[in-house]
Amino acid sequence: MSNDERPGPGYGQGPHNGAHIDFEALGPALERGAELHLPLYEQAAAWLRELLVETAAAGDQEVDRVLDIGSGPGVVSCLLAHAFPAAEVVAVDASAVLLERAHARAARLGLGDRVRTHLAELPDGLDALGGADLIWSARVLHHVGDQRAAVAALAGHLRPGGLLAVTEGGLAARFLPRDIGLGRPGLQSRLDAAGEEWFTGMRAALPGAVDDIEDWPAFLADAGLRTPRTRSFLLDLPAPLSAPARAYVQDTLALGLDLYGDRLDEDDHTTLARLVDPDDAVGVVRRPDVFLLSAQTVHTGRA
């Protein structure tokens, strides 16, 4: 489950634990968040297309099958269908509710004949997927206990010359100036620290968790993939934000308050609660200084 800006370290990254999330309620917000990040994903897709054109020039087959592992509501699945117009795209997720949204989105965009869905857990439920020329997995592998094994499982579905693209890392999203005139300056940095501490605990509690150095290019190489490449992509939405972007920031901070608010001191907890309150004059839906700056890193390897 990914691609759709679910909470992770610093929030705005991946699901915290799919077992107890109400995706019926969360689905619309996930879809809106992914739509907000489309400029970033469009840059990444263009880069992947360049890499795959190099393969085609070397005589390998044109891209005709793409797997989006952890597709969520299918925003990136549909983007990949546009980026690779000759390909069938399979949106793979463990949430049937989110896959219903992916199916509906593809139909609205006239892609229903090329985007299909597949319900599966990562990595155990992938056997029936078959091979692909491109496998995209964004912000989902860090929710698998053994990340190295998960990369190997995905690599096993690549066709010769195929490309695996794993989006992990980057930078925690920034929303606020250092001094917001409320509480102590530096709130954003303390939220990042609390989020990282929470994330470490989440990773440790995963079934089969392996304490491993998170070297994604090394994971790709260990899976037998070659020519690893890494590139980061930026989303820069300066203040003043649009209403949808403000809603995303509010949702992001509200979920952060829910996930790791108990790790904040009383002053920061009070400040964060005021920031997410839609009726508070200093809340993020009303402030003129709220922005959105995010960087996501994509690691690739070729079969």
FINULO-427769 format. One record per residue (C-alpha): residue number from 1; residue in one letter; x, y, z; chain. Coordinates in nm, 4 decimals, always signed. Example, Ala and Ser with C-alpha at 12.3 -4.5 7.8 and 13.67 -1.06 7.14 Angstrom:
2
<i = 1, aa = A, x = +1.2300, y = -0.4500, z = +0.7800, ch = A>
<i = 2, aa = S, x = +1.3670, y = -0.1060, z = +0.7140, ch = A>
//
This chain:
303
<i = 1, aa = M, x = +0.0000, y = +0.0000, z = +0.0000, ch = A>
<i = 2, aa = S, x = +0.1644, y = +0.3201, z = -0.1096, ch = A>
<i = 3, aa = N, x = +0.1956, y = +0.5859, z = -0.3777, ch = A>
<i = 4, aa = D, x = -0.0674, y = +0.7816, z = -0.1962, ch = A>
<i = 5, aa = E, x = +0.1049, y = +0.9757, z = +0.0750, ch = A>
<i = 6, aa = R, x = +0.0270, y = +0.7712, z = +0.3815, ch = A>
<i = 7, aa = P, x = +0.1949, y = +0.8389, z = +0.7156, ch = A>
<i = 8, aa = G, x = +0.5538, y = +0.7368, z = +0.7715, ch = A>
<i = 9, aa = P, x = +0.8608, y = +0.9018, z = +0.9256, ch = A>
<i = 10, aa = G, x = +0.7865, y = +1.2709, z = +0.9410, ch = A>
<i = 11, aa = Y, x = +0.4446, y = +1.1675, z = +0.8058, ch = A>
<i = 12, aa = G, x = +0.3157, y = +1.1899, z = +0.4542, ch = A>
<i = 13, aa = Q, x = +0.4873, y = +0.8763, z = +0.3389, ch = A>
<i = 14, aa = G, x = +0.3376, y = +0.5277, z = +0.3873, ch = A>
<i = 15, aa = P, x = +0.0744, y = +0.3390, z = +0.5847, ch = A>
<i = 16, aa = H, x = +0.1512, y = +0.2902, z = +0.9512, ch = A>
<i = 17, aa = N, x = -0.0013, y = -0.0556, z = +0.9743, ch = A>
<i = 18, aa = G, x = -0.2620, y = -0.1680, z = +0.7277, ch = A>
<i = 19, aa = A, x = -0.4289, y = -0.4095, z = +0.9693, ch = A>
<i = 20, aa = H, x = -0.6315, y = -0.1453, z = +1.1536, ch = A>
<i = 21, aa = I, x = -0.6778, y = +0.1370, z = +0.9039, ch = A>
<i = 22, aa = D, x = -1.0280, y = +0.2330, z = +0.7911, ch = A>
<i = 23, aa = F, x = -0.9551, y = +0.2697, z = +0.4202, ch = A>
<i = 24, aa = E, x = -1.3208, y = +0.3401, z = +0.3488, ch = A>
<i = 25, aa = A, x = -1.2799, y = +0.6648, z = +0.5409, ch = A>
<i = 26, aa = L, x = -0.9171, y = +0.7321, z = +0.4478, ch = A>
<i = 27, aa = G, x = -0.9460, y = +0.6538, z = +0.0752, ch = A>
<i = 28, aa = P, x = -1.0617, y = +0.9984, z = -0.0458, ch = A>
<i = 29, aa = A, x = -0.7818, y = +1.1735, z = +0.1452, ch = A>
<i = 30, aa = L, x = -0.5232, y = +0.9293, z = +0.0066, ch = A>
<i = 31, aa = E, x = -0.6438, y = +0.9945, z = -0.3459, ch = A>
<i = 32, aa = R, x = -0.6387, y = +1.3727, z = -0.2983, ch = A>
<i = 33, aa = G, x = -0.2899, y = +1.3541, z = -0.1493, ch = A>
<i = 34, aa = A, x = -0.1573, y = +1.1515, z = -0.4411, ch = A>
<i = 35, aa = E, x = -0.3177, y = +1.3912, z = -0.6892, ch = A>
<i = 36, aa = L, x = -0.1409, y = +1.6786, z = -0.5146, ch = A>
<i = 37, aa = H, x = +0.1915, y = +1.4975, z = -0.5686, ch = A>
<i = 38, aa = L, x = +0.1289, y = +1.4222, z = -0.9369, ch = A>
<i = 39, aa = P, x = +0.3887, y = +1.6772, z = -1.0574, ch = A>
<i = 40, aa = L, x = +0.6537, y = +1.4840, z = -0.8625, ch = A>
<i = 41, aa = Y, x = +0.5362, y = +1.1467, z = -0.9916, ch = A>
<i = 42, aa = E, x = +0.5226, y = +1.2801, z = -1.3486, ch = A>
<i = 43, aa = Q, x = +0.8914, y = +1.3719, z = -1.3208, ch = A>
<i = 44, aa = A, x = +0.9729, y = +1.0246, z = -1.1913, ch = A>
<i = 45, aa = A, x = +0.7712, y = +0.8555, z = -1.4667, ch = A>
<i = 46, aa = A, x = +0.9486, y = +1.0608, z = -1.7344, ch = A>
<i = 47, aa = W, x = +1.2857, y = +0.9496, z = -1.5931, ch = A>
<i = 48, aa = L, x = +1.1798, y = +0.5844, z = -1.5900, ch = A>
<i = 49, aa = R, x = +1.0622, y = +0.6189, z = -1.9486, ch = A>
<i = 50, aa = E, x = +1.4069, y = +0.7502, z = -2.0460, ch = A>
<i = 51, aa = L, x = +1.5745, y = +0.4529, z = -1.8763, ch = A>
<i = 52, aa = L, x = +1.3443, y = +0.2076, z = -2.0495, ch = A>
<i = 53, aa = V, x = +1.3926, y = +0.3754, z = -2.3873, ch = A>
<i = 54, aa = E, x = +1.7631, y = +0.2997, z = -2.3441, ch = A>
<i = 55, aa = T, x = +1.6699, y = -0.0665, z = -2.3031, ch = A>
<i = 56, aa = A, x = +1.4463, y = -0.0597, z = -2.6107, ch = A>
<i = 57, aa = A, x = +1.7285, y = +0.0972, z = -2.8115, ch = A>
<i = 58, aa = A, x = +1.9469, y = -0.1941, z = -2.7047, ch = A>
<i = 59, aa = G, x = +1.6999, y = -0.4312, z = -2.8705, ch = A>
<i = 60, aa = D, x = +1.4846, y = -0.5391, z = -2.5758, ch = A>
<i = 61, aa = Q, x = +1.1067, y = -0.5569, z = -2.5926, ch = A>
<i = 62, aa = E, x = +0.8867, y = -0.2481, z = -2.5608, ch = A>
<i = 63, aa = V, x = +0.7212, y = -0.1924, z = -2.2235, ch = A>
<i = 64, aa = D, x = +0.3889, y = -0.3752, z = -2.2391, ch = A>
<i = 65, aa = R, x = +0.3265, y = -0.4694, z = -1.8749, ch = A>
<i = 66, aa = V, x = +0.3658, y = -0.2593, z = -1.5600, ch = A>
<i = 67, aa = L, x = +0.3039, y = -0.3616, z = -1.1980, ch = A>
<i = 68, aa = D, x = +0.2233, y = -0.0917, z = -0.9413, ch = A>
<i = 69, aa = I, x = +0.2932, y = -0.2652, z = -0.6107, ch = A>
<i = 70, aa = G, x = +0.1079, y = -0.0909, z = -0.3291, ch = A>
<i = 71, aa = S, x = -0.1090, y = +0.1108, z = -0.5652, ch = A>
<i = 72, aa = G, x = -0.3568, y = +0.2484, z = -0.3135, ch = A>
<i = 73, aa = P, x = -0.6399, y = +0.4261, z = -0.5003, ch = A>
<i = 74, aa = G, x = -0.4549, y = +0.4022, z = -0.8301, ch = A>
<i = 75, aa = V, x = -0.3455, y = +0.7590, z = -0.8956, ch = A>
<i = 76, aa = V, x = +0.0058, y = +0.6534, z = -0.9968, ch = A>
<i = 77, aa = S, x = -0.1252, y = +0.3409, z = -1.1717, ch = A>
<i = 78, aa = C, x = -0.3217, y = +0.5644, z = -1.4088, ch = A>
<i = 79, aa = L, x = -0.0246, y = +0.7979, z = -1.4492, ch = A>
<i = 80, aa = L, x = +0.1912, y = +0.5008, z = -1.5495, ch = A>
<i = 81, aa = A, x = -0.0736, y = +0.3961, z = -1.8022, ch = A>
<i = 82, aa = H, x = -0.0417, y = +0.7403, z = -1.9639, ch = A>
<i = 83, aa = A, x = +0.3393, y = +0.7299, z = -1.9481, ch = A>
<i = 84, aa = F, x = +0.3514, y = +0.3856, z = -2.1129, ch = A>
<i = 85, aa = P, x = +0.0582, y = +0.3877, z = -2.3577, ch = A>
<i = 86, aa = A, x = +0.1276, y = +0.0389, z = -2.4953, ch = A>
<i = 87, aa = A, x = +0.1305, y = -0.1252, z = -2.1512, ch = A>
<i = 88, aa = E, x = -0.1191, y = -0.3080, z = -1.9361, ch = A>
<i = 89, aa = V, x = -0.0914, y = -0.1727, z = -1.5810, ch = A>
<i = 90, aa = V, x = -0.1782, y = -0.3895, z = -1.2824, ch = A>
<i = 91, aa = A, x = -0.2613, y = -0.2023, z = -0.9600, ch = A>
<i = 92, aa = V, x = -0.1667, y = -0.4316, z = -0.6699, ch = A>
<i = 93, aa = D, x = -0.2743, y = -0.3586, z = -0.3135, ch = A>
<i = 94, aa = A, x = -0.3827, y = -0.5404, z = +0.0030, ch = A>
<i = 95, aa = S, x = -0.6924, y = -0.3199, z = +0.0433, ch = A>
<i = 96, aa = A, x = -0.9982, y = -0.4141, z = -0.1609, ch = A>
<i = 97, aa = V, x = -1.1530, y = -0.0757, z = -0.0812, ch = A>
<i = 98, aa = L, x = -0.8590, y = +0.1114, z = -0.2307, ch = A>
<i = 99, aa = L, x = -0.8555, y = -0.1150, z = -0.5346, ch = A>
<i = 100, aa = E, x = -1.2222, y = -0.0290, z = -0.5920, ch = A>
<i = 101, aa = R, x = -1.1182, y = +0.3359, z = -0.6031, ch = A>
<i = 102, aa = A, x = -0.8374, y = +0.2483, z = -0.8457, ch = A>
<i = 103, aa = H, x = -1.0833, y = +0.0660, z = -1.0726, ch = A>
<i = 104, aa = A, x = -1.3266, y = +0.3590, z = -1.0641, ch = A>
<i = 105, aa = R, x = -1.0494, y = +0.6108, z = -1.1335, ch = A>
<i = 106, aa = A, x = -0.9250, y = +0.4146, z = -1.4345, ch = A>
<i = 107, aa = A, x = -1.2789, y = +0.3986, z = -1.5719, ch = A>
<i = 108, aa = R, x = -1.3280, y = +0.7762, z = -1.5270, ch = A>
<i = 109, aa = L, x = -1.0043, y = +0.8435, z = -1.7156, ch = A>
<i = 110, aa = G, x = -1.0899, y = +0.6082, z = -2.0009, ch = A>
<i = 111, aa = L, x = -0.8219, y = +0.3589, z = -1.8953, ch = A>
<i = 112, aa = G, x = -1.0472, y = +0.0783, z = -1.7833, ch = A>
<i = 113, aa = D, x = -0.9322, y = -0.1516, z = -2.0628, ch = A>
<i = 114, aa = R, x = -0.5646, y = -0.1122, z = -1.9676, ch = A>
<i = 115, aa = V, x = -0.5598, y = -0.0765, z = -1.5871, ch = A>
<i = 116, aa = R, x = -0.6693, y = -0.3766, z = -1.3860, ch = A>
<i = 117, aa = T, x = -0.6490, y = -0.4533, z = -1.0164, ch = A>
<i = 118, aa = H, x = -0.5070, y = -0.7412, z = -0.8131, ch = A>
<i = 119, aa = L, x = -0.5638, y = -0.7982, z = -0.4413, ch = A>
<i = 120, aa = A, x = -0.2456, y = -0.9251, z = -0.2746, ch = A>
<i = 121, aa = E, x = -0.0223, y = -0.8852, z = +0.0286, ch = A>
<i = 122, aa = L, x = +0.3472, y = -0.8086, z = -0.0146, ch = A>
<i = 123, aa = P, x = +0.5540, y = -1.0167, z = -0.0565, ch = A>
<i = 124, aa = D, x = +0.3671, y = -1.3470, z = -0.0122, ch = A>
<i = 125, aa = G, x = +0.0729, y = -1.2781, z = -0.2446, ch = A>
<i = 126, aa = L, x = +0.2629, y = -1.1933, z = -0.5618, ch = A>
<i = 127, aa = D, x = +0.3125, y = -1.5382, z = -0.7149, ch = A>
<i = 128, aa = A, x = +0.0131, y = -1.5091, z = -0.9482, ch = A>
<i = 129, aa = L, x = +0.1199, y = -1.1755, z = -1.0960, ch = A>
<i = 130, aa = G, x = +0.3513, y = -1.3011, z = -1.3691, ch = A>
<i = 131, aa = G, x = +0.6272, y = -1.0943, z = -1.5257, ch = A>
<i = 132, aa = A, x = +0.6551, y = -0.7251, z = -1.6054, ch = A>
<i = 133, aa = D, x = +0.8803, y = -0.4815, z = -1.7898, ch = A>
<i = 134, aa = L, x = +0.8467, y = -0.2203, z = -1.5139, ch = A>
<i = 135, aa = I, x = +0.7673, y = -0.2703, z = -1.1452, ch = A>
<i = 136, aa = W, x = +0.6954, y = +0.0422, z = -0.9416, ch = A>
<i = 137, aa = S, x = +0.6720, y = +0.0301, z = -0.5615, ch = A>
<i = 138, aa = A, x = +0.6512, y = +0.3560, z = -0.3683, ch = A>
<i = 139, aa = R, x = +0.6757, y = +0.3846, z = +0.0097, ch = A>
<i = 140, aa = V, x = +0.5495, y = +0.0347, z = +0.0805, ch = A>
<i = 141, aa = L, x = +0.8557, y = -0.1873, z = +0.1275, ch = A>
<i = 142, aa = H, x = +0.9420, y = -0.0231, z = +0.4590, ch = A>
<i = 143, aa = H, x = +0.6245, y = -0.1859, z = +0.5913, ch = A>
<i = 144, aa = V, x = +0.7641, y = -0.5342, z = +0.5211, ch = A>
<i = 145, aa = G, x = +0.9744, y = -0.6854, z = +0.7979, ch = A>
<i = 146, aa = D, x = +1.2505, y = -0.8103, z = +0.5662, ch = A>
<i = 147, aa = Q, x = +1.2991, y = -0.5318, z = +0.3126, ch = A>
<i = 148, aa = R, x = +1.5891, y = -0.7043, z = +0.1367, ch = A>
<i = 149, aa = A, x = +1.3753, y = -1.0158, z = +0.0780, ch = A>
<i = 150, aa = A, x = +1.0867, y = -0.8000, z = -0.0453, ch = A>
<i = 151, aa = V, x = +1.3101, y = -0.6378, z = -0.3068, ch = A>
<i = 152, aa = A, x = +1.4245, y = -0.9833, z = -0.4187, ch = A>
<i = 153, aa = A, x = +1.0628, y = -1.0999, z = -0.4454, ch = A>
<i = 154, aa = L, x = +0.9768, y = -0.8069, z = -0.6712, ch = A>
<i = 155, aa = A, x = +1.2920, y = -0.8513, z = -0.8789, ch = A>
<i = 156, aa = G, x = +1.1863, y = -1.2093, z = -0.9443, ch = A>
<i = 157, aa = H, x = +0.8900, y = -1.0813, z = -1.1477, ch = A>
<i = 158, aa = L, x = +1.0982, y = -0.8735, z = -1.3885, ch = A>
<i = 159, aa = R, x = +1.1295, y = -0.9818, z = -1.7491, ch = A>
<i = 160, aa = P, x = +1.4793, y = -0.9720, z = -1.9037, ch = A>
<i = 161, aa = G, x = +1.5816, y = -0.6066, z = -1.9327, ch = A>
<i = 162, aa = G, x = +1.2951, y = -0.5029, z = -1.7043, ch = A>
<i = 163, aa = L, x = +1.3275, y = -0.2244, z = -1.4475, ch = A>
<i = 164, aa = L, x = +1.2421, y = -0.2244, z = -1.0764, ch = A>
<i = 165, aa = A, x = +1.1799, y = +0.1228, z = -0.9297, ch = A>
<i = 166, aa = V, x = +1.1591, y = +0.1505, z = -0.5520, ch = A>
<i = 167, aa = T, x = +1.0647, y = +0.4831, z = -0.3941, ch = A>
<i = 168, aa = E, x = +1.2040, y = +0.4947, z = -0.0415, ch = A>
<i = 169, aa = G, x = +1.3796, y = +0.7667, z = +0.1510, ch = A>
<i = 170, aa = G, x = +1.3934, y = +1.1271, z = +0.0419, ch = A>
<i = 171, aa = L, x = +1.3160, y = +1.4005, z = +0.2918, ch = A>
<i = 172, aa = A, x = +1.0317, y = +1.4470, z = +0.5369, ch = A>
<i = 173, aa = A, x = +0.7863, y = +1.7018, z = +0.3998, ch = A>
<i = 174, aa = R, x = +0.8158, y = +2.0590, z = +0.5278, ch = A>
<i = 175, aa = F, x = +0.5068, y = +2.2670, z = +0.5965, ch = A>
<i = 176, aa = L, x = +0.5919, y = +2.5417, z = +0.8438, ch = A>
<i = 177, aa = P, x = +0.8440, y = +2.8208, z = +0.9034, ch = A>
<i = 178, aa = R, x = +1.0838, y = +2.7711, z = +1.1934, ch = A>
<i = 179, aa = D, x = +0.8987, y = +3.0295, z = +1.4022, ch = A>
<i = 180, aa = I, x = +0.5226, y = +3.0267, z = +1.3523, ch = A>
<i = 181, aa = G, x = +0.4461, y = +3.2688, z = +1.6351, ch = A>
<i = 182, aa = L, x = +0.2869, y = +2.9911, z = +1.8368, ch = A>
<i = 183, aa = G, x = +0.4633, y = +2.7777, z = +2.0953, ch = A>
<i = 184, aa = R, x = +0.8402, y = +2.7273, z = +2.0790, ch = A>
<i = 185, aa = P, x = +1.0203, y = +2.7821, z = +1.7463, ch = A>
<i = 186, aa = G, x = +1.1392, y = +2.4673, z = +1.5671, ch = A>
<i = 187, aa = L, x = +0.8172, y = +2.2649, z = +1.5947, ch = A>
<i = 188, aa = Q, x = +0.8650, y = +2.1018, z = +1.2536, ch = A>
<i = 189, aa = S, x = +1.2017, y = +1.9562, z = +1.3527, ch = A>
<i = 190, aa = R, x = +1.0613, y = +1.8146, z = +1.6754, ch = A>
<i = 191, aa = L, x = +0.7711, y = +1.6595, z = +1.4831, ch = A>
<i = 192, aa = D, x = +1.0246, y = +1.4966, z = +1.2516, ch = A>
<i = 193, aa = A, x = +1.2152, y = +1.3553, z = +1.5504, ch = A>
<i = 194, aa = A, x = +0.8959, y = +1.2182, z = +1.7086, ch = A>
<i = 195, aa = G, x = +0.7929, y = +1.0675, z = +1.3751, ch = A>
<i = 196, aa = E, x = +1.1295, y = +0.8973, z = +1.3298, ch = A>
<i = 197, aa = E, x = +1.1122, y = +0.7521, z = +1.6807, ch = A>
<i = 198, aa = W, x = +0.7614, y = +0.6217, z = +1.6125, ch = A>
<i = 199, aa = F, x = +0.8704, y = +0.4816, z = +1.2759, ch = A>
<i = 200, aa = T, x = +1.1580, y = +0.2911, z = +1.4359, ch = A>
<i = 201, aa = G, x = +0.9128, y = +0.1292, z = +1.6755, ch = A>
<i = 202, aa = M, x = +0.6753, y = +0.0459, z = +1.3936, ch = A>
<i = 203, aa = R, x = +0.9539, y = -0.1251, z = +1.1978, ch = A>
<i = 204, aa = A, x = +1.0677, y = -0.3240, z = +1.5012, ch = A>
<i = 205, aa = A, x = +0.7149, y = -0.4548, z = +1.5599, ch = A>
<i = 206, aa = L, x = +0.6648, y = -0.5865, z = +1.2058, ch = A>
<i = 207, aa = P, x = +0.6418, y = -0.9647, z = +1.1629, ch = A>
<i = 208, aa = G, x = +0.9821, y = -1.1033, z = +1.0664, ch = A>
<i = 209, aa = A, x = +1.1485, y = -0.7654, z = +1.1156, ch = A>
<i = 210, aa = V, x = +1.5146, y = -0.7637, z = +1.0134, ch = A>
<i = 211, aa = D, x = +1.7489, y = -0.5003, z = +1.1548, ch = A>
<i = 212, aa = D, x = +1.9321, y = -0.4126, z = +0.8335, ch = A>
<i = 213, aa = I, x = +2.1186, y = -0.1136, z = +0.6940, ch = A>
<i = 214, aa = E, x = +1.8686, y = +0.0564, z = +0.4648, ch = A>
<i = 215, aa = D, x = +2.0942, y = +0.0624, z = +0.1599, ch = A>
<i = 216, aa = W, x = +1.8420, y = +0.0332, z = -0.1229, ch = A>
<i = 217, aa = P, x = +2.0962, y = +0.0144, z = -0.4087, ch = A>
<i = 218, aa = A, x = +2.2622, y = -0.2714, z = -0.2179, ch = A>
<i = 219, aa = F, x = +1.9246, y = -0.4451, z = -0.1844, ch = A>
<i = 220, aa = L, x = +1.8784, y = -0.4146, z = -0.5613, ch = A>
<i = 221, aa = A, x = +2.2258, y = -0.5518, z = -0.6293, ch = A>
<i = 222, aa = D, x = +2.1736, y = -0.8417, z = -0.3887, ch = A>
<i = 223, aa = A, x = +1.8576, y = -0.9270, z = -0.5846, ch = A>
<i = 224, aa = G, x = +2.0740, y = -0.9728, z = -0.8952, ch = A>
<i = 225, aa = L, x = +1.9782, y = -0.6442, z = -1.0600, ch = A>
<i = 226, aa = R, x = +2.2320, y = -0.4363, z = -1.2515, ch = A>
<i = 227, aa = T, x = +2.3050, y = -0.0713, z = -1.3375, ch = A>
<i = 228, aa = P, x = +2.1517, y = +0.0710, z = -1.0193, ch = A>
<i = 229, aa = R, x = +2.0557, y = +0.4365, z = -1.0410, ch = A>
<i = 230, aa = T, x = +1.9119, y = +0.6764, z = -0.7857, ch = A>
<i = 231, aa = R, x = +1.7389, y = +1.0088, z = -0.8357, ch = A>
<i = 232, aa = S, x = +1.5284, y = +1.2379, z = -0.6171, ch = A>
<i = 233, aa = F, x = +1.2278, y = +1.4422, z = -0.7240, ch = A>
<i = 234, aa = L, x = +1.0941, y = +1.7607, z = -0.5680, ch = A>
<i = 235, aa = L, x = +0.7452, y = +1.8912, z = -0.5013, ch = A>
<i = 236, aa = D, x = +0.7606, y = +2.2627, z = -0.4233, ch = A>
<i = 237, aa = L, x = +0.4302, y = +2.4352, z = -0.3467, ch = A>
<i = 238, aa = P, x = +0.5070, y = +2.7770, z = -0.1930, ch = A>
<i = 239, aa = A, x = +0.2757, y = +2.9767, z = +0.0301, ch = A>
<i = 240, aa = P, x = -0.0026, y = +3.0632, z = +0.0031, ch = A>
<i = 241, aa = L, x = -0.1298, y = +2.7116, z = -0.0595, ch = A>
<i = 242, aa = S, x = -0.4427, y = +2.6141, z = -0.2464, ch = A>
<i = 243, aa = A, x = -0.7374, y = +2.4777, z = -0.0484, ch = A>
<i = 244, aa = P, x = -0.6610, y = +2.1136, z = -0.1468, ch = A>
<i = 245, aa = A, x = -0.2978, y = +2.1531, z = -0.0423, ch = A>
<i = 246, aa = R, x = -0.4020, y = +2.3066, z = +0.2901, ch = A>
<i = 247, aa = A, x = -0.6393, y = +2.0160, z = +0.3481, ch = A>
<i = 248, aa = Y, x = -0.3525, y = +1.7745, z = +0.2821, ch = A>
<i = 249, aa = V, x = -0.1274, y = +1.9519, z = +0.5323, ch = A>
<i = 250, aa = Q, x = -0.4083, y = +1.9502, z = +0.7877, ch = A>
<i = 251, aa = D, x = -0.4708, y = +1.5775, z = +0.7350, ch = A>
<i = 252, aa = T, x = -0.0974, y = +1.5079, z = +0.7560, ch = A>
<i = 253, aa = L, x = -0.0489, y = +1.6931, z = +1.0834, ch = A>
<i = 254, aa = A, x = -0.3701, y = +1.5521, z = +1.2316, ch = A>
<i = 255, aa = L, x = -0.2574, y = +1.1970, z = +1.1672, ch = A>
<i = 256, aa = G, x = +0.0835, y = +1.2807, z = +1.3085, ch = A>
<i = 257, aa = L, x = -0.0919, y = +1.4042, z = +1.6221, ch = A>
<i = 258, aa = D, x = -0.2791, y = +1.0743, z = +1.6398, ch = A>
<i = 259, aa = L, x = +0.0250, y = +0.8538, z = +1.5756, ch = A>
<i = 260, aa = Y, x = +0.2962, y = +1.0155, z = +1.7840, ch = A>
<i = 261, aa = G, x = +0.1374, y = +1.3074, z = +1.9636, ch = A>
<i = 262, aa = D, x = +0.2055, y = +1.1294, z = +2.2926, ch = A>
<i = 263, aa = R, x = +0.5779, y = +1.1641, z = +2.2218, ch = A>
<i = 264, aa = L, x = +0.5538, y = +1.5457, z = +2.2233, ch = A>
<i = 265, aa = D, x = +0.5775, y = +1.7646, z = +2.5310, ch = A>
<i = 266, aa = E, x = +0.2644, y = +1.9446, z = +2.6493, ch = A>
<i = 267, aa = D, x = +0.3498, y = +2.2709, z = +2.4754, ch = A>
<i = 268, aa = D, x = +0.4119, y = +2.1087, z = +2.1348, ch = A>
<i = 269, aa = H, x = +0.1037, y = +1.8884, z = +2.1694, ch = A>
<i = 270, aa = T, x = -0.1107, y = +2.1956, z = +2.2346, ch = A>
<i = 271, aa = T, x = +0.0455, y = +2.3816, z = +1.9419, ch = A>
<i = 272, aa = L, x = -0.0105, y = +2.0917, z = +1.7032, ch = A>
<i = 273, aa = A, x = -0.3711, y = +2.0528, z = +1.8177, ch = A>
<i = 274, aa = R, x = -0.4335, y = +2.4198, z = +1.7418, ch = A>
<i = 275, aa = L, x = -0.2683, y = +2.3920, z = +1.4006, ch = A>
<i = 276, aa = V, x = -0.5022, y = +2.1120, z = +1.2911, ch = A>
<i = 277, aa = D, x = -0.8168, y = +2.2779, z = +1.4321, ch = A>
<i = 278, aa = P, x = -1.0142, y = +2.4132, z = +1.1330, ch = A>
<i = 279, aa = D, x = -1.1862, y = +2.6701, z = +1.3549, ch = A>
<i = 280, aa = D, x = -0.8672, y = +2.8130, z = +1.5071, ch = A>
<i = 281, aa = A, x = -0.7437, y = +3.1374, z = +1.3511, ch = A>
<i = 282, aa = V, x = -0.3831, y = +3.0100, z = +1.3698, ch = A>
<i = 283, aa = G, x = -0.4654, y = +2.6721, z = +1.2149, ch = A>
<i = 284, aa = V, x = -0.3056, y = +2.5583, z = +0.8903, ch = A>
<i = 285, aa = V, x = -0.6271, y = +2.5967, z = +0.6905, ch = A>
<i = 286, aa = R, x = -0.6171, y = +2.9719, z = +0.7635, ch = A>
<i = 287, aa = R, x = -0.2489, y = +3.0626, z = +0.7941, ch = A>
<i = 288, aa = P, x = -0.0838, y = +3.2507, z = +0.5050, ch = A>
<i = 289, aa = D, x = +0.2622, y = +3.1012, z = +0.5726, ch = A>
<i = 290, aa = V, x = +0.1920, y = +2.7283, z = +0.5205, ch = A>
<i = 291, aa = F, x = +0.3793, y = +2.5679, z = +0.2292, ch = A>
<i = 292, aa = L, x = +0.4573, y = +2.2168, z = +0.1035, ch = A>
<i = 293, aa = L, x = +0.8106, y = +2.1088, z = +0.0172, ch = A>
<i = 294, aa = S, x = +0.8785, y = +1.7386, z = -0.0326, ch = A>
<i = 295, aa = A, x = +1.1504, y = +1.5241, z = -0.1895, ch = A>
<i = 296, aa = Q, x = +1.1117, y = +1.1574, z = -0.2787, ch = A>
<i = 297, aa = T, x = +1.3961, y = +0.9295, z = -0.3846, ch = A>
<i = 298, aa = V, x = +1.3628, y = +0.6568, z = -0.6486, ch = A>
<i = 299, aa = H, x = +1.6110, y = +0.3669, z = -0.6672, ch = A>
<i = 300, aa = T, x = +1.6191, y = +0.1550, z = -0.9825, ch = A>
<i = 301, aa = G, x = +1.7822, y = -0.1671, z = -1.0957, ch = A>
<i = 302, aa = R, x = +1.7574, y = -0.3649, z = -1.4187, ch = A>
<i = 303, aa = A, x = +1.7113, y = -0.7390, z = -1.4685, ch = A>
//
